[in-house]
């Protein structure tokens, strides 16, 4: 029972952080400049208080190596 409550609380916290984040303002990937959806399913992550959308999973790893470089592209 304790595990279920903990998982429920964790899930609620994660969902709250995604919905509380600033929405991603671009219609293209911040890493490659490819149109979102052009490489398949869009990947969405939250970095700090900002939602970031990527054209594919490999872009997430590139972003995480140097987030400041890519965050500077946001308006």
C-alpha positions, 0 to 999 in steps of 0.5 A: 500500500505504501509503495502504491501511494508513493508511486501515485505521489511521484506520478502526480509530481511529474505530471504537475512539473510538465504542465507547470513548465513554460510551453515550448515556443518553436515548431522545430527541434532546438538541436537540429532545426528539423520540423517537429514530427518530421523524424517521427514521434516528438520527444518532450522533456522539461528542463528547469521550468522550460518545456523542450521538444525534440525531433527524435531521441538522439537530440535529447542526448545532444541537448543534455551535453550542452543545454545552454547552447540550445536554450539560447535559441529560445525566444 
